[in-house]
Amino acid sequence: MNPALQALITITVGVGGCVGYFWLSNLVLDRVLFPARGPQAGRNITRANMIRPWLFLFPALVALAVYLAYPVVATAWLSLHRDAGGAREFAGLDNYARMMAEPKFWESMRNNLLWLVVVPALSTAFGLLAAQLTDRIGWGNLAKSLIFMPMAISFVGASVIWKLIYDARPAGQDQIGILNALYLWAGGDAPQQWLQIPFWNSLFLMAVLVWIQAGFAMVILSAALRAIPEETVEAAILDGANPLQIFFRIKVPQIRGTIVVVWTTITITVLKVFDIVLAMTNGQWETQVLANYMYDKFFRAFDVGVGSAAAMVIMALVTPILVWNVRNARREMQ
């Protein structure tokens, strides 16, 4: 079937199904279960109004149960069992113990921690700097569009672009990799395999995600900066504050909540990073991260137990940050 026709049918059926569900459920509620007529009309209307919100929540609750709650429970169950001749038998924490005995797991944990320290900090800092500077120039909207543009590129697409930037051809050949071309132009002795240099290669991979997420941070923080009351800035100027003092002592404290939300949102993205590492190094040369470790166990080693244990570790790392982020957002709304 033509993909465009398939997408059109899917959208039509999905939207039509939702409209039909809400129309039919409200019809049954108002005409069959609690009709607004007779001596009980007032009580029936009250009962119908109490139930009606749940009719709207029901599809979302079903989706959450099927696509979130069930996978989490199933993954937790698999992490506590092992394959025994085609059947699953209880193994307790054996899968976790085997996972923690592997050097690759600790390499993944170390790299994930490095990603957590570097990427959110640089993405938020560059986003904040871009938000401040683009608001002070006449062509700021164009600059924002260019900075935000990488957000429209998939992680795999961005990885291909940056893999070409890091490309290394044999000595004596023309270098198509910008980094090696600049390195040789600056007096370097030979092209470098940037993605094969331990520790530094992880930083080169992080540059891809910083490049993408800085645009997201810039858009959110730019809106926050514009919401700062002009009176506070004007008062600081009258008191003799210079631009740096205004930025760090007046503006940044007023958008601290937004900065934290941006930081934690990028942190959650970092914990799930997978595409960039898979597309650029496939986890080689000490660049493995937890999501790639989980993928290798599930789909290459077919070790479902250890793969599920790795998935539970990722969820355990993400959940506290997510909960804190939601609570902080609710406090900001109050």
Secondary structure, DSSP 8 states (H G I E B T S, - for coil): --HHHHHHHHHHHHHHHHHHHHHHHHHIIIIIIS-S-STTHHHHHHHHHHHHHHHHHHHHHHHHIIIIIHHHHHHHHHHTEEEETTEEEE-TTHHHHHHHT-HHHHHHHHHHHHHHHHHHHHHHHHHHHHHHHHTTSTTHHHHHHHHHGGGGS-HHHHHHHHHHHT----TTS---SHHHHHHHHTT-SS---GGGSTTHHHHHHHHHHHHHHHHHHHHHHHHHHHTS-HHHHHHHHHTT--HHHIIIIIIHHHTHHHHHHHHHHHHHHHHT--HHHHHHTTTTTTT--HHHHHHHHHHTS--HHHHHHHHHHHHHHHHHHHHHHHHHHHHHH-
